[in-house]
Amino acid sequence: MHWLSIVGIGIAANLDNLGIGFSFGARATKIPFSSNLLIAVLSMVSAYISIAFGHFVAAYIPPSLANWIGGGMIVLIGLWSIKGNLKGAAAGGKPSGELAELLKNPGKADRDGNNIISWTESWTLGIALALNCIASGFGAGVTGVSAWGTTLSIGAFSLLTVALGVRVGTRIAQTWFGRYPNAIGGLILIGIGVYEIVV
């Protein structure tokens, strides 16, 4: 079992969740455990499907080539994340898209304006964050990492990062780490991709 990759993907896939938590925490918006759990479950479903599909594709490719393809995909996803985050920061904001809008304007997710992201309101967040797991999950699946292990890792780190982000959001959101979560995640993914190619 590629346990280093499993843990690394779990962390990298959830740094967006950490950024979401920072944004809400900085605005005193709470995410109850039930809402946090739904976000984690949606990410887990997305991750498992993409990893399982990666396993299916890998069954028709020689193992050495599968590692190169999967690892290369993970590296490219990491580079794309870094480019998008740095470009958004240079422009004075975040990359465009639904997730970026939620990061910049958490009030859009809190539709009733009560500073609590309810279970029903968390669907939007959960789906947006789950979409981020598809590409890296597929790449990881091609390299042969455990679908269940990686899925559980993503779910566990999702719960942890959202809760941690909300708790320390006021203090961390304006720091370098708070501004570049995607770039940090991209670096982790590049490391994982190179590891999968070499090992």
C-alpha positions in Angstrom: 0.0 0.0 0.0 1.4 3.4 -1.0 0.6 4.9 2.4 2.7 8.1 1.8 0.6 8.8 -1.3 -2.6 8.0 0.6 -1.8 10.5 3.4 -0.4 13.1 1.0 -3.4 13.0 -1.3 -5.7 13.2 1.7 -4.0 16.4 2.8 -3.5 18.0 -0.7 -7.1 17.3 -1.7 -8.4 19.2 1.4 -6.4 22.3 1.4 -9.3 24.0 -0.4 -11.4 22.9 2.5 -8.9 24.6 4.9 -9.2 27.8 2.8 -13.0 27.6 3.0 -12.7 27.2 6.8 -10.4 30.2 7.0 -12.9 32.3 5.1 -15.8 31.3 7.3 -13.8 31.5 10.5 -12.6 35.0 9.7 -16.3 36.0 9.4 -17.5 34.2 12.5 -19.6 31.9 10.4 -20.0 28.4 11.9 -20.1 25.0 10.2 -21.8 22.4 12.4 -20.5 18.9 12.5 -23.5 17.6 10.4 -22.7 20.1 7.6 -18.9 19.3 7.9 -19.7 15.6 7.7 -21.8 16.0 4.5 -19.0 17.9 2.9 -16.6 15.0 3.8 -19.0 12.4 2.5 -19.4 14.1 -0.9 -15.7 14.4 -1.3 -15.3 10.7 -0.4 -17.9 9.6 -2.9 -16.2 11.7 -5.6 -12.8 10.4 -4.7 -13.8 6.7 -4.6 -15.5 6.9 -8.0 -12.6 8.6 -9.7 -10.0 6.3 -8.0 -12.0 3.2 -9.0 -12.2 4.4 -12.6 -8.5 4.9 -12.5 -8.0 1.3 -11.3 -10.2 0.2 -14.2 -8.1 2.1 -16.8 -4.9 0.8 -15.2 -6.0 -2.8 -15.7 -5.4 -2.3 -19.4 -2.0 -0.6 -19.1 1.4 -2.2 -18.1 2.1 -1.3 -14.4 5.3 0.7 -15.2 3.4 2.8 -17.8 0.5 3.2 -15.4 2.8 4.7 -12.8 4.2 7.1 -15.3 0.8 8.2 -16.6 -0.8 8.4 -13.2 2.2 10.1 -11.6 2.5 12.5 -14.5 -1.2 13.5 -14.2 -0.8 14.2 -10.5 2.3 16.4 -11.2 0.4 18.3 -13.9 -2.6 18.8 -11.5 -0.1 20.1 -8.9 1.4 22.5 -11.4 -2.0 23.7 -12.5 -3.0 24.3 -8.8 0.1 26.4 -8.2 -0.4 28.4 -11.4 -4.0 29.1 -10.6 -3.4 30.1 -7.0 -0.4 32.4 -7.9 -2.3 34.0 -10.8 -5.3 34.7 -8.6 -3.1 36.1 -5.8 -1.2 38.3 -8.3 -4.6 39.7 -9.5 -5.6 40.5 -5.9 -8.1 37.7 -5.5 -8.7 34.1 -6.2 -9.1 32.1 -9.4 -12.6 32.4 -10.9 -15.3 29.8 -10.4 -17.9 28.7 -7.9 -15.4 27.6 -5.3 -13.5 30.9 -5.6 -16.8 32.8 -5.2 -17.5 30.9 -2.0 -14.1 31.6 -0.7 -14.4 35.3 -1.4 -18.1 35.7 -0.5 -19.1 33.1 2.2 -22.4 34.9 2.6 -23.5 33.3 -0.7 -23.4 29.9 0.9 -25.1 31.2 4.1 -28.3 31.9 2.3 -30.4 32.7 5.4 -27.7 35.1 6.8 -27.6 33.5 10.2 -23.8 32.9 10.2 -24.4 29.2 10.3 -23.9 26.9 7.3 -26.8 24.5 7.7 -26.9 20.9 6.4 -28.9 22.0 3.4 -26.6 25.0 2.7 -23.5 22.8 2.8 -24.5 20.9 -0.3 -23.2 23.7 -2.5 -19.9 23.7 -0.7 -19.7 20.0 -0.6 -20.2 19.6 -4.4 -17.8 22.4 -5.3 -15.1 20.8 -3.0 -15.8 17.3 -4.2 -15.2 18.3 -7.8 -11.6 19.0 -6.8 -11.0 15.4 -5.9 -11.9 13.9 -9.3 -8.7 14.6 -11.3 -6.2 13.8 -8.6 -8.3 10.8 -7.6 -8.2 9.4 -11.1 -4.4 10.0 -11.4 -3.9 8.2 -8.0 -6.1 5.3 -9.1 -4.1 4.8 -12.2 -1.0 4.4 -10.1 -2.7 1.7 -8.0 -3.2 3.3 -4.6 -5.9 1.8 -2.4 -9.3 3.2 -3.3 -10.7 2.6 0.3 -7.6 3.9 2.0 -7.4 7.0 -0.1 -11.1 7.7 0.2 -11.0 7.4 4.0 -7.9 9.6 4.1 -9.7 12.3 2.1 -12.8 12.0 4.3 -10.8 12.3 7.6 -8.7 15.2 6.4 -11.8 16.9 5.1 -13.4 16.8 8.5 -10.2 18.0 10.2 -9.3 20.8 7.8 -12.8 22.4 7.7 -13.0 22.3 11.5 -9.5 23.6 11.9 -10.0 26.4 9.4 -13.1 27.7 11.0 -11.4 27.6 14.5 -8.3 29.5 13.5 -9.7 31.4 10.5 -9.4 34.9 12.0 -5.7 34.4 12.7 -4.6 32.5 9.7 -6.7 33.7 6.8 -4.5 36.8 6.1 -1.2 34.9 6.4 0.9 33.5 3.6 -0.5 30.1 4.3 -4.1 31.4 4.1 -3.4 33.1 0.8 -1.8 30.2 -1.0 -3.5 26.9 0.1 -3.8 25.7 -3.5 -0.1 26.4 -4.2 0.9 24.4 -1.1 -1.5 21.6 -2.1 0.1 21.7 -5.6 3.5 21.2 -4.2 2.3 18.2 -2.2 0.7 16.7 -5.4 3.9 17.2 -7.4 5.9 15.4 -4.6 3.3 12.5 -4.7 3.4 12.3 -8.5 7.2 12.1 -8.6 7.1 9.5 -5.8 4.7 7.3 -7.7 6.8 7.5 -10.9 10.1 6.7 -9.1 8.9 4.0 -6.7 
